[in-house]
Amino acid sequence: MKLGLMTAAFSRLTLDQLASWSAANGYEMLEIACWPRVSGERRRYSGVSHIDVERLDPGRVRDVLDRSRLEISSLAYYPNNLHPDPALRRAANTHLKRVVDAAAALGVPTVGTFVGRDKTKSVPESFREFRKVWPGLVSYAESKGVRIAIENCPMIFSWDEWPGGTNLASTPAAWDEMFSIVPSASFGLNLDPSHLVWLMIDYERAVRDYAPKIFHVHAKDMEIDRDGLYRNGTISLGMGWQIPRLPGLGQVDWGRFLGALYRAGYDGVVSVEHEDRSFEKTQELVERGFLIARDALRPYLH
């Protein structure tokens, strides 16, 4: 397996700068943020564009990566692809196709994204919307030789995402349903064990059960704030007690999780997704966070 990182936390750096830093500090692959270039306020951890897919220069991107001797594990764009507002849904779907086109042009095998969800709809209602959108999106990616890897984050970090969250694909039951609707070899998971911790889903079993569908892996840790859980209870659906941490600073047993991946035959990237608020206020703190994650994971990756 190879050590990678998701570039969104380096929002202050250019692709050239973050590639140089990553290579100099022991990283081997980049999961490159490809949100649309927009001005104004943006949501935390989104809106970063290290590759502008609407003005893609494949030669320049390859030059940057070649100079640093890095590879691209995937292109990353995580919007709500089932947004209840038709215009916003259409915009997300359209940009996702542009990211797929960019991946094909760059020879990148995988695009990471979210299924999406209307937070006010039930799971069965949400899958009715899924059927309208996702067979076509996966078919488009398949025609370009690109795989779609869905991250299993429920996207319920703030009250504006409550109660249903904005990503349907967070549980094995949901994965089974979406893979039965779209039974494509180009449709799989970007598996992040941190979300499974607070959802009380066995991440080792998830690796065993879904091994052929694991296209990409996120390395993020999770702390359960026991006081927050006591005060809010599980009925709050994580609000007030699920705290993203850097690998090694939470409750994921990385030896067990990565061991399960080895046993399942996974030999791809383990991509650090930095969402730890304790290490984000300055560039130096962001870098320190990635170094902590590197040191926690590196002993297992060969």
Buried (B, 14 or more C-beta within 10 A) or exposed (E): BBBBBBBBBBBEBEBBEBBBBBBEEBBBBBBBBBBBEEEEEEEEBBBBBBBBBEEBEEEEBEEBBEEBEBBBBBBBBBBBBBBBEEEBBEBBBEBBBBBBBBBBBBEBBBBBBBBBBBBEBEBEEBBEBBEEBBBEBBEBBBEBEBBBBBBBBBBBBEEEBBEBBBBBBBBBEBBEBBBEBBEBEBBBBBBBBBBBBBBEBEBBEBBEBBBEBBBBBBBBBBBBEEEBBEEBEEEBBBBBBBBBBBBBBBEBEBEEBBBBBBEBEBEBBBBBBBBBEEBBEEBEEBBBBBBBBBEBBEEBBE
